[in-house]
Amino acid sequence: MDLNLNGKTALVTGASAGLGVGIAWMLAHEGCTLVLTARRKDRLDSLADEIEQKDTSDQASSCKTLWQKGPLMPSTAPPGSHMTGLIF
């Protein structure tokens, strides 16, 4: 499926399990740069490593992980990032 998301940046919350993992993989296959957030840092880091190591599309996907205690604030996005999608 081509959703014309190649080169876009998407923030996926809840990316350590369930739908969040599935959505992260789908967006990676579309060529998105991902910013992944979750409560379980070990699973979050594992998913990011798997996505970056797997050749998911003709374009290389990259992941950044955000993990912190408390609510996710817009200021936690990587410097220079321009979010083009938001998945909760």
Secondary structure, 3 states (H helix, E strand, C coil): CCCCCCCCEEEECCCCCHHHHHHHHHHHHCCCEEEEECCCHHHHHHHHHHHHHCCCCCCCCCEEEECCCCCCCHHHCCCCCCCCEEEC
